Amino acid sequence: MQIKKYIPNTITSLNLLCGVLSVTMAFAGDLRAAALLIIAGAIFDFFDGFVARALHVSGEMGKELDSLADNISFGLAPAAMYSVYLKWHLTGDTQTPLLCLADDMPTFALVLCPLILAVFAGLRLAKFNIDKRQTENFLGLTTTATGLFTASLLWMLTDQTQDIFRTYLTPTVVIAMVMIFCALLVSEIPMFSLKVKHMTLKGNELRIILLMVGVISITLMGLGGLSLTIALYTIFSIVRWLIGLARNK
């Protein structure tokens, strides 16, 4: 029996475990632990594909397991974090479980709205699995980027020194962000690849700028810098797409 063929699926399963634990910690009210678990899941998500390629082992089971893990870690877990954040913002209560809001249906419905993100993450992953156009670049924002943005942003907001951010991330802004992420996940907007295929400057300008911004923002803001980097990556991709459309007219 070749043990090596089980290694990538084991790593993917660790991603799935991180996602399940992140959802659990989010609903328990510990958003910082939930954020760290999403980031850990992203690390496992990177290495499962890397290890599979290195060992030359792949299969349909691994593909399906990867999608399931990604939907939990980068779809449901971020959605749960947004829901809990909304509850905190609307009620000022960091202890009471979400279900205790059921007597106040308008507030309860608003708090549950972010869970739609998990549905669109599932749609995005299902589309990716059957879309032959996404071998080099991605169409639409990846679930991993969505999860990391959420983990980074809410990690920063749970820092007691970040009151200014909480002031501006109101329920209206949170719901708008969730809707934007849902649209980006299933969009046809090409997101440029971060893979560096050659070591020359030409053709890698955006990647180098993004890398520099990422290093600076993470140095200055800690884990919170990830959200800024992912936001700029998304904006760069959209602007690049719009310029391409204008040139083709």
C-alpha positions as CSV (number, residue, x, y, z in Angstrom):
1,M,0.0,0.0,0.0
2,Q,1.3,3.4,-1.0
3,I,0.9,5.7,2.1
4,K,1.9,8.8,0.1
5,K,-1.3,8.8,-1.8
6,Y,-3.2,9.5,1.5
7,I,-1.0,12.4,2.5
8,P,-2.7,15.2,0.5
9,N,-6.2,14.1,1.6
10,T,-4.9,14.1,5.2
11,I,-3.7,17.7,4.9
12,T,-7.0,18.6,3.3
13,S,-8.9,17.0,6.2
14,L,-6.9,19.2,8.6
15,N,-8.1,22.2,6.6
16,L,-11.7,20.9,7.1
17,L,-11.1,20.4,10.8
18,C,-9.8,23.9,11.1
19,G,-13.0,25.1,9.4
20,V,-15.3,23.2,11.7
21,L,-13.4,24.4,14.8
22,S,-13.5,28.0,13.4
23,V,-17.3,27.9,13.1
24,T,-17.5,26.4,16.6
25,M,-15.3,29.1,18.1
26,A,-17.1,31.9,16.2
27,F,-20.5,30.9,17.6
28,A,-18.9,30.5,21.0
29,G,-17.9,34.2,20.7
30,D,-14.2,33.8,20.3
31,L,-13.6,35.6,17.0
32,R,-9.8,35.8,17.4
33,A,-9.6,32.0,17.7
34,A,-11.9,31.6,14.7
35,A,-9.7,33.9,12.7
36,L,-6.6,32.0,13.5
37,L,-8.2,28.8,12.6
38,I,-9.2,30.2,9.2
39,I,-5.6,31.2,8.6
40,A,-4.4,27.8,9.6
41,G,-6.9,26.2,7.2
42,A,-5.5,28.4,4.4
43,I,-2.0,27.1,5.1
44,F,-3.2,23.5,4.9
45,D,-5.2,24.4,1.8
46,F,-2.0,25.6,0.1
47,F,0.1,22.6,1.1
48,D,-2.4,19.9,0.1
49,G,-2.2,20.9,-3.5
50,F,1.6,21.5,-3.3
51,V,2.1,18.0,-1.7
52,A,-0.2,16.3,-4.2
53,R,1.8,17.8,-7.1
54,A,5.1,17.0,-5.5
55,L,4.1,13.3,-4.9
56,H,2.3,13.0,-8.2
57,V,-0.8,11.8,-6.6
58,S,-4.3,13.2,-7.3
59,G,-7.8,12.0,-7.7
60,E,-11.5,12.9,-7.8
61,M,-11.9,12.2,-4.0
62,G,-9.2,14.8,-3.3
63,K,-10.9,17.4,-5.5
64,E,-14.3,16.9,-3.8
65,L,-12.8,16.8,-0.3
66,D,-10.9,20.1,-1.1
67,S,-14.1,21.8,-2.1
68,L,-16.0,20.6,1.0
69,A,-13.1,21.8,3.2
70,D,-12.9,25.2,1.5
71,N,-16.7,25.8,1.8
72,I,-16.5,25.2,5.5
73,S,-13.2,27.0,6.2
74,F,-13.7,30.0,3.8
75,G,-17.4,30.1,3.4
76,L,-19.3,29.1,6.5
77,A,-16.6,30.1,9.0
78,P,-16.3,33.7,7.7
79,A,-20.1,33.9,7.5
80,A,-20.4,32.8,11.2
81,M,-17.8,35.4,12.2
82,Y,-19.8,38.2,10.4
83,S,-23.0,37.0,12.1
84,V,-21.5,37.1,15.6
85,Y,-19.9,40.5,14.9
86,L,-23.3,41.8,13.9
87,K,-24.8,40.5,17.1
88,W,-22.1,42.2,19.1
89,H,-22.7,45.5,17.2
90,L,-26.5,45.4,17.5
91,T,-26.8,44.2,21.1
92,G,-23.5,45.0,22.8
93,D,-23.7,41.5,24.2
94,T,-20.6,39.3,23.6
95,Q,-21.8,36.4,25.7
96,T,-25.4,35.5,24.8
97,P,-25.7,32.8,22.0
98,L,-27.3,33.8,18.7
99,L,-30.4,31.7,19.2
100,C,-31.3,33.9,22.2
101,L,-32.2,36.6,19.7
102,A,-35.0,34.5,18.2
103,D,-37.6,36.5,20.2
104,D,-36.5,39.6,18.3
105,M,-37.1,38.4,14.7
106,P,-36.0,41.5,12.8
107,T,-32.6,41.6,14.6
108,F,-32.3,37.8,14.4
109,A,-32.9,37.8,10.6
110,L,-30.4,40.6,10.2
111,V,-27.8,38.7,12.2
112,L,-28.3,35.6,10.1
113,C,-28.0,37.4,6.7
114,P,-24.2,36.9,6.4
115,L,-24.8,33.1,6.3
116,I,-25.7,33.5,2.6
117,L,-22.0,33.8,2.1
118,A,-21.6,30.1,2.6
119,V,-24.2,29.4,-0.1
120,F,-22.3,31.5,-2.7
121,A,-19.0,30.0,-1.6
122,G,-20.5,26.6,-2.4
123,L,-21.7,27.8,-5.8
124,R,-18.3,29.3,-6.6
125,L,-16.6,26.0,-5.7
126,A,-19.0,23.9,-7.7
127,K,-18.5,26.2,-10.7
128,F,-14.7,26.0,-10.3
129,N,-14.8,22.2,-10.3
130,I,-16.4,22.0,-13.8
131,D,-15.0,25.2,-15.4
132,K,-12.1,24.3,-17.7
133,R,-11.2,28.0,-18.1
134,Q,-9.7,28.3,-14.6
135,T,-6.5,26.4,-15.0
136,E,-4.1,29.4,-14.9
137,N,-6.2,32.4,-13.6
138,F,-9.4,32.5,-11.6
139,L,-12.7,33.8,-12.6
140,G,-14.2,35.5,-9.6
141,L,-12.8,35.9,-6.2
142,T,-11.6,32.7,-4.6
143,T,-13.1,31.4,-1.4
144,T,-9.7,31.4,0.3
145,A,-9.2,35.1,-0.3
146,T,-12.7,35.8,1.0
147,G,-12.0,33.8,4.2
148,L,-8.6,35.4,4.8
149,F,-10.0,38.9,4.3
150,T,-12.7,38.2,6.9
151,A,-10.3,36.6,9.4
152,S,-7.9,39.4,9.0
153,L,-10.5,42.2,9.3
154,L,-12.3,40.8,12.3
155,W,-9.1,39.9,14.0
156,M,-8.2,43.6,13.8
157,L,-11.6,44.7,15.0
158,T,-11.5,42.5,18.1
159,D,-8.3,44.4,19.2
160,Q,-9.4,46.7,21.9
161,T,-7.4,49.5,20.4
162,Q,-9.3,49.4,17.1
163,D,-12.5,51.3,18.1
164,I,-12.2,53.6,15.1
165,F,-12.7,50.6,12.8
166,R,-15.7,49.3,14.7
167,T,-17.2,52.8,14.3
168,Y,-17.3,52.5,10.6
169,L,-18.0,48.8,10.2
170,T,-21.7,49.2,10.9
171,P,-24.4,46.5,10.2
172,T,-25.2,48.2,6.9
173,V,-21.5,48.1,5.9
174,V,-21.2,44.5,6.9
175,I,-24.3,43.4,4.9
176,A,-23.1,45.4,1.9
177,M,-19.7,43.7,2.1
178,V,-21.2,40.3,2.3
179,M,-23.3,41.0,-0.8
180,I,-20.3,42.3,-2.6
181,F,-18.3,39.1,-1.7
182,C,-21.3,37.0,-2.9
183,A,-21.3,38.7,-6.2
184,L,-17.5,38.5,-6.6
185,L,-17.4,34.8,-5.8
186,V,-19.7,33.9,-8.7
187,S,-18.6,36.7,-11.1
188,E,-16.8,36.3,-14.4
189,I,-14.1,38.8,-13.4
190,P,-10.7,37.4,-14.1
191,M,-8.4,37.6,-11.0
192,F,-4.8,37.7,-12.1
193,S,-2.6,34.8,-11.0
194,L,-0.1,35.4,-8.2
195,K,2.2,32.7,-9.7
196,V,5.6,34.1,-10.8
197,K,6.6,32.2,-14.0
198,H,9.8,34.2,-14.7
199,M,12.2,36.4,-12.7
200,T,12.1,39.5,-14.9
201,L,10.3,42.7,-13.8
202,K,8.2,43.0,-17.0
203,G,4.9,41.2,-16.6
204,N,5.3,40.9,-12.8
205,E,4.7,44.6,-11.9
206,L,1.3,44.0,-10.2
207,R,2.6,41.0,-8.4
208,I,5.6,42.9,-7.1
209,I,3.5,45.9,-6.0
210,L,1.1,43.6,-4.2
211,L,3.9,41.7,-2.5
212,M,5.5,45.0,-1.3
213,V,2.1,46.3,0.0
214,G,1.5,43.0,1.7
215,V,4.8,43.0,3.5
216,I,4.5,46.6,4.6
217,S,0.8,46.3,5.7
218,I,1.4,43.1,7.7
219,T,4.5,44.7,9.3
220,L,2.6,47.7,10.3
221,M,-0.8,46.2,11.1
222,G,0.0,42.6,11.9
223,L,-2.6,40.0,10.8
224,G,-5.0,42.9,10.0
225,G,-2.7,43.8,7.0
226,L,-3.9,40.7,5.2
227,S,-7.3,42.4,4.6
228,L,-5.8,45.4,3.0
229,T,-3.6,43.3,0.7
230,I,-6.6,41.1,-0.4
231,A,-8.7,44.3,-1.0
232,L,-6.0,45.7,-3.2
233,Y,-5.6,42.4,-5.1
234,T,-9.3,42.5,-5.8
235,I,-9.2,46.1,-6.9
236,F,-6.2,45.6,-9.1
237,S,-7.9,42.6,-10.8
238,I,-11.1,44.6,-11.4
239,V,-9.3,47.6,-12.8
240,R,-7.2,45.3,-15.0
241,W,-10.4,43.7,-16.3
242,L,-12.1,47.0,-17.0
243,I,-9.0,48.3,-18.9
244,G,-9.1,45.1,-21.0
245,L,-12.8,45.6,-21.7
246,A,-12.2,49.2,-22.8
247,R,-9.3,48.2,-25.1
248,N,-11.5,45.5,-26.8
249,K,-14.3,48.0,-27.6
